[in-house]
Amino acid sequence: METTMRLEVFTPDKQVLDTSTQSMNVLLPDGWWGILPGHAPMISYLESGVVHYRRDDQTRYIALYQGTIEVTSNPGEQTRVLILTSAGEEGAELKQVQILLDQQAARLEELAKEAEIEFKQIRIALEKSLQKISVS
């Protein structure tokens, strides 16, 4: 019987974590779920929050800004947990990973505002071009 599973966490710009874990707890839309080696395959949306996982009999944390989780479990292979998220931070201190995640979330929010402004400028330029074409 398996005693550990592989846990991988990715954001668009980095790999946050790739480790073996004995167990983990994640917040899904319908509440907290525990995942152990040999867990049934599943895919779900992840709420923003903190994932708790055990490695070497110590609890560690991953603060996430929403995302998806996929658990795969094939006979004869190690259970694999893959988390894809917009932003995530890992560490042994819960307070510290939450602070780092809040900083990343603020950065993502600022980037989203800048993208929205740029999109509006491009849309206005396109509308002006289309008006020139229809006048001609």
QUIGI-V80901 format. One record per pair of residues at least 4 apart in sequence whose C-alpha atoms are under 7 Angstrom apart, sorted by the first residue. I is the first residue (numbers start at 1). J is the second residue. Records with the same first field share a line. If there is no record, write none. Layout:
I = J, J
//
This chain:
2 = 37, 38, 78
3 = 22, 37
4 = 20, 21, 22, 37
5 = 20, 21, 22, 37, 78, 79, 80
6 = 19, 20, 21, 78, 79, 80, 81
7 = 18, 19, 20, 21, 80, 81, 82
8 = 17, 18, 19, 81, 82, 83
9 = 15, 16, 17, 18, 82, 83, 84
10 = 14, 15, 16, 83, 84, 85
11 = 15, 84, 85, 86, 87, 88
12 = 86
16 = 88, 89, 90
20 = 55
21 = 53, 54, 55
22 = 36, 54, 55
23 = 35, 36, 53, 54
24 = 34, 35, 36, 52, 53, 54
25 = 32, 33, 34, 35, 51, 52, 53
26 = 32, 33, 34, 51, 52
27 = 31, 32, 33, 46, 47
28 = 32, 33, 45, 46, 47
29 = 46, 47
35 = 39
37 = 79
38 = 73, 79
39 = 73
40 = 73
41 = 71, 72, 73
42 = 70, 71, 72
43 = 69, 70, 71
44 = 68, 69, 70
45 = 67, 68, 69
46 = 66, 67, 68, 69
47 = 66, 67
48 = 64, 65, 66
49 = 63, 64, 65
50 = 61, 62, 63, 64
51 = 61, 62, 63
52 = 59, 60, 61, 62
53 = 59, 60, 61
54 = 58, 59, 60
55 = 59
60 = 91, 92
61 = 90, 91, 92, 94
62 = 88, 89, 90, 91, 97
63 = 88, 89, 90, 97, 98, 101
64 = 85, 87, 88, 89, 101
65 = 85, 86, 87, 88
66 = 85, 86
67 = 84, 85, 86
68 = 83, 84, 85
69 = 82, 83, 84
70 = 81, 82, 83
71 = 80, 81, 82
72 = 79, 80, 81
73 = 77, 78, 79, 80
87 = 101, 104, 105
88 = 101
89 = 97, 100, 101
90 = 97
91 = 97
93 = 97
94 = 98
95 = 99
96 = 100
97 = 101
98 = 102
99 = 103
100 = 104
101 = 105
102 = 106
103 = 107
104 = 108
105 = 109
106 = 110
107 = 111
108 = 112
109 = 113
110 = 114
111 = 115
112 = 116
113 = 117
114 = 118
115 = 119
116 = 120
117 = 121
118 = 122
119 = 123
120 = 124
121 = 125
122 = 126
123 = 127
124 = 128
125 = 129
126 = 130
127 = 131
128 = 132
129 = 133
130 = 134
131 = 135
132 = 136
//
